[in-house]
Amino acid sequence: MFFNENTNGSSKLVTPPLDFGNGTVATLSFWHTQTKFNTYQDILKVYYKTSFNGTWKLLSTYTSDIPDWTEKSISLPNLSSNYYIAFEANLNYGNGVTIDDINITSNTTLSVGESGLVSNNSL
């Protein structure tokens, strides 16, 4: 969960490199909540890039009130042997952004870098 009483803040959760090998189909799924506070709503954005030095590309944006745990599913495009996914929470005085149970499925064996999920503050 990411929550901060200030506005204009953000935080990112970035995967280690994912190696899809010769995979052609992959799906990201996760559970998500983000409740508004009065009229204030935080935002979740999901990005991907196909190499370490690649450009982040937006996959999906969630801007509405999601008061109950809701499963989200996103097809992953342009699979590579050095693939990254990032979750970015943007604050706007809401009650925070929460994600859980992140899963990636593929039609091939998926290899994951050793570092596990990392959090950083720049996309």
C-alpha positions as CSV (number, residue, x, y, z in Angstrom):
1,M,0.0,0.0,0.0
2,F,1.1,3.5,-0.7
3,F,-0.4,6.3,1.3
4,N,0.8,9.8,2.1
5,E,-1.2,12.7,3.4
6,N,0.4,15.1,0.9
7,T,-0.6,15.5,-2.7
8,N,1.6,15.4,-5.8
9,G,3.6,12.5,-4.4
10,S,4.3,9.2,-6.2
11,S,5.9,5.9,-5.7
12,K,6.8,3.0,-8.0
13,L,7.2,-0.7,-7.6
14,V,9.3,-2.2,-10.4
15,T,9.9,-5.9,-11.1
16,P,13.3,-7.3,-11.7
17,P,14.0,-8.3,-15.3
18,L,11.6,-10.9,-16.6
19,D,12.8,-13.3,-19.3
20,F,9.9,-14.5,-21.5
21,G,12.3,-16.5,-23.7
22,N,10.3,-17.4,-26.9
23,G,7.0,-16.6,-25.3
24,T,4.3,-14.9,-27.4
25,V,1.5,-14.6,-24.8
26,A,1.6,-13.3,-21.3
27,T,-0.9,-11.8,-18.8
28,L,-0.4,-9.7,-15.7
29,S,-3.0,-10.0,-13.0
30,F,-3.2,-8.4,-9.5
31,W,-5.8,-7.4,-6.9
32,H,-6.3,-3.7,-6.4
33,T,-8.1,-1.1,-4.2
34,Q,-8.0,2.7,-4.2
35,T,-10.7,4.5,-2.3
36,K,-11.4,8.1,-2.6
37,F,-11.5,10.6,0.3
38,N,-14.4,12.9,-0.1
39,T,-13.9,14.0,-3.8
40,Y,-10.1,13.3,-3.8
41,Q,-8.9,10.2,-5.7
42,D,-5.5,8.7,-6.0
43,I,-4.4,7.0,-9.3
44,L,-2.6,3.8,-10.3
45,K,-0.7,3.5,-13.5
46,V,0.9,0.3,-14.9
47,Y,3.9,0.5,-17.3
48,Y,6.2,-1.9,-19.1
49,K,9.5,-1.6,-20.9
50,T,11.3,-4.2,-23.0
51,S,14.9,-3.5,-21.9
52,F,16.8,-2.0,-19.0
53,N,17.4,1.3,-20.9
54,G,14.1,1.1,-22.7
55,T,11.3,3.7,-22.5
56,W,8.4,3.1,-20.1
57,K,5.1,2.6,-22.0
58,L,1.8,2.9,-20.3
59,L,-0.3,-0.3,-20.1
60,S,-3.3,0.9,-18.0
61,T,-4.5,3.8,-15.8
62,Y,-7.0,3.4,-12.9
63,T,-8.6,6.7,-11.9
64,S,-11.9,5.8,-10.3
65,D,-12.9,4.8,-6.8
66,I,-12.3,1.1,-6.2
67,P,-13.5,0.5,-2.6
68,D,-13.4,-3.4,-2.7
69,W,-10.6,-5.7,-3.7
70,T,-10.9,-6.1,-7.5
71,E,-8.9,-8.4,-9.7
72,K,-7.3,-6.7,-12.7
73,S,-5.9,-8.5,-15.7
74,I,-3.7,-6.9,-18.5
75,S,-2.3,-8.6,-21.6
76,L,1.4,-7.9,-21.9
77,P,2.7,-6.8,-25.3
78,N,6.1,-7.0,-27.0
79,L,7.5,-9.7,-24.8
80,S,11.3,-9.8,-24.5
81,S,14.1,-11.5,-22.6
82,N,14.7,-8.3,-20.5
83,Y,11.1,-7.1,-19.6
84,Y,10.1,-4.9,-16.7
85,I,6.7,-4.0,-15.2
86,A,6.2,-0.9,-13.0
87,F,3.2,0.0,-10.8
88,E,3.1,3.8,-10.1
89,A,0.8,5.2,-7.4
90,N,0.1,9.0,-7.8
91,L,-1.3,10.8,-4.8
92,N,-4.2,13.3,-4.8
93,Y,-5.3,13.2,-1.1
94,G,-7.2,9.9,-1.5
95,N,-7.0,7.0,0.9
96,G,-4.0,5.4,-0.9
97,V,-3.4,2.8,-3.6
98,T,-3.2,-0.9,-2.6
99,I,-2.1,-3.9,-4.8
100,D,-1.7,-7.5,-3.8
101,D,-1.2,-11.0,-5.3
102,I,0.7,-10.0,-8.4
103,N,0.9,-12.9,-10.9
104,I,2.3,-13.2,-14.4
105,T,1.3,-16.1,-16.6
106,S,2.9,-17.0,-20.0
107,N,2.8,-19.6,-22.6
108,T,6.5,-20.3,-21.9
109,T,8.7,-20.8,-18.9
110,L,9.3,-17.4,-17.3
111,S,12.7,-16.6,-15.7
112,V,12.9,-13.8,-13.1
113,G,16.0,-11.9,-12.0
114,E,17.3,-12.6,-8.5
115,S,16.6,-9.2,-7.0
116,G,12.9,-9.6,-6.5
117,L,10.5,-6.6,-6.6
118,V,12.2,-3.3,-6.1
119,S,10.7,0.1,-5.3
120,N,12.1,3.2,-6.8
121,N,11.0,6.8,-7.3
122,S,11.7,7.4,-10.9
123,L,10.2,6.0,-14.0
